[in-house]
Amino acid sequence: MTETAQTLRQQIPEALAGKRMDQALAQMFPQYSRSRLKEWLLAGLITVDGRGCRPRDAAAGGETVELNAVVEPETRVEAEPVVFRVVHEDAGLIVADKPAGLVVHPGAGNREGTLQNGLLHRYPELASVPRAGIVHRLDKDTSGLMMVARTVEAHTALVRALGRRDIRREYRAVCRGVLTAGGTIDAPIDRHPVQRTRMAVREGGRPAVSHYRVVERFVAHTDVRVRLETGRTHQIRVHFAHIRHPLLGDPVYGGRLQLPPGADEALTATLRHFRRQALHAESLALEHPLTGEELTFSSPLPDDHAGLIAALRAHRERMEAG
């Protein structure tokens, strides 16, 4: 099983005029379940004449529907014990702190031992919630915070909030090169035209916006804090590679390891052994999906990421001291 990128366009037949949009779409795209199409509508992944649409809105007939989604094959996910930290849990919301190396959903080559398997083991009631309550994802080797809905109602509310860009998500990253100031990267992202497992900045792709600010500068790297305005696949990794400051350690978009000037054995060893993208989902700010309460969560940098920054800082201080 592999995930596939789908971009489909169809006109709504006149015969479907007056039907709810999710009902009309279910007849137009029978290869997908109505619940999945409804989820995509709420997340803004389906547009009607270029605009978002609610599942209950009536179809007029003749509108152009565009569906852009990464489709993961349906599969039965078994509950099994998996180690991950829970930052928060209540009747409607779970916030998990995913370690680097943990896959979020089962897929090709990772049918067991995923976060979803672990959530179902720890919270059996999630079997009745779409995708065990998971409403967004992190790459396998990205660490940090993830929201999980504990009820169908909470799941719908969180998907809608993501679609409206009401949830604030901030990441810490170490990129190659020295950034002089913060900024915004506004560049559309789509599947790479040849290497389908990769994403790329492409004209006509889906809008993608990342805001960043400098935390600390080193001799040949920069520690940055990145706020996502959108949530495209590999967005931060692709955006920083696009501006020629790829994330340190990124095996897909980072290119070959480049040692900074004057790197000693300790720093060289640290960089050679850091074999994942230096990216951590550091904070979340959102309204509780059931109560509306304003919530903020944070996660400390994992040991390897913190150790990387300490090594880069020590190297800078040695270079400054001469």
Secondary structure, 3 states (H helix, E strand, C coil): CCCEEEEEEEECCHHHCCCEHHHHHHHHCCCCCHHHHHHHHHCCCEEECCECCCCCCECCCCCEEEEEEEECCCCCCCCCCCCCEEEEECCCEEEEEECCCCCCCCECCECCCCHHHHHHHHCHHHHHCHHHHECCCCCCCCEEEEEEECCHHHHHHHHHHHHCCCCEEEEEEEEECCCCCCEEEECCEEECCCCCCCEEECCCCECCEEEEEEEEECCCEEEEEEEECCCCCCHHHHHHHHCCCCECCCCCCCCCCCCCCCCCHHHHHHHHHCCCCCEEEEEEEEECCCCCCEEEEECCCCHHHHHHHHHHHHHHHHHHHC
